[in-house]
Amino acid sequence: MNQRITGFDLARAYAILGMFIVNFNFSFGSIMFAPTDSVGWFMSLFTGNSTAIFIICAGMGVSLMSNKPNLTKEEQSKLKSKVLKRSWFLFGLGLLLYNWWQGDILHFYGGYMHIAAFILFIPSRFYLSIAIVTLVAHNILLNFIPIETGWNFNTFDYTDFWSIKGFLRNSLYNGWNSIFPWFTYFVIGMWLGKLDWNLKKIKQNIFLTGVALFGSIQLLRYFAKNDNFPPFLKDYILAEYFPPYLPFILVTIGFALIVIVICIYIGEIFAHNKIIQSLQKTGQMTLTHYVIHLTIGVLIFQFIFNKRFTKGNIPTGKPVGTIYILAYAIAFFVISVIFSVIWDKKFKNGPLETLMRKVSN
């Protein structure tokens, strides 16, 4: 397998580790947006960033499926059909998981892929324009629909999710990872997947773009924290994950670009390293690991720490200490890596990845 794919899979492995940390903490710890200790602060660094990388890598994966020269109309049609079927599979799987974990991303992921199927073969230069339109649309919606509509922030429950109106609002506008603006990450991933990552100049330019985005927004946030900005503007600049205002989107895109390029370099330099190969296999099974950590992972956690799983709502009782959550997330990730290596010896794809391919082929 070429080095480019190795780097992408390493980025996916990093993203799934971050999602372990964020989701275990959200389920059993304290809210990540206001950490009170150094471990909590470290864990908060994964909030938003991991999800951004996860979605961007998903977009890259879809783009790479079609990144072949001289495809016939029939071959394009088959690829579009495959992407559509996978989007329906993920959408259905995500809605099932939503009944257990209300922070599910898979049904949104299915929505991204459904849209992607219809823009799969347009010139890649239009992808960035679509990303901008997605962001603009979200900011327009902010002026017409209060961002808190449908939410009970005392429990983080979306009260009318299963109504037609509530479902559409949640999916398109103010869900955890709604189409507007989160499809921005996916379509940027599609654009990245069309680039020639074998060129050193491409890697350098993407890395510098990431540094510029991340650095400029962090500098703006520094001034917002320390200067007398108007309250609304300060909240807008400092917002994390929800609401996903423009500064949050830009800083997480910048961070994702930096991480992806670093992972590509690591993949190039250490392609034959056993640890890197193991992480690569883990990155290829992120769908399986995502579902397992939110089912088996949380069941084991609540048994060990005698805590009740709240299905993505605010945890009840005294939160589990951040050091224990971090240790558990890392341990669960190590087990996931071991599982990936063992599984790969007998099967080409992960369990859920195999099922998705059977459904879509």
Secondary structure, DSSP 8 states (H G I E B T S, - for coil): --HHHHHHHHHHHHHHHHHHHHHHHHHHS--TTS--SHHHHHHHTTTTHHHHHHHHHHHHHHHHHT--TT--HHHHHHHHHHHHHHHHHHHHHHHHHHTT-TT--HHHHHHHHHHHHTSTTS-THHHHHHHHHHHHHHHHHHTTS-TTTTEETTTTEETTTTSHHHHHHIIIIISTT-HHHHHHHHHHHHHHHTS-TTSHHHHHHHHHHHHHHHHHHHHHHHHHHHS---HHHHHHHH--SSS--HHHHHHHHHHHHHHHHHHHHHHHHSTT-HHHHHHHHHHTTHHHHHHHIIIIIHHHHHHHHT----TTS---SS---HHHHHHHHHHHHHHHHHHHHHHHTT-SS-HHHHHHHHHH-
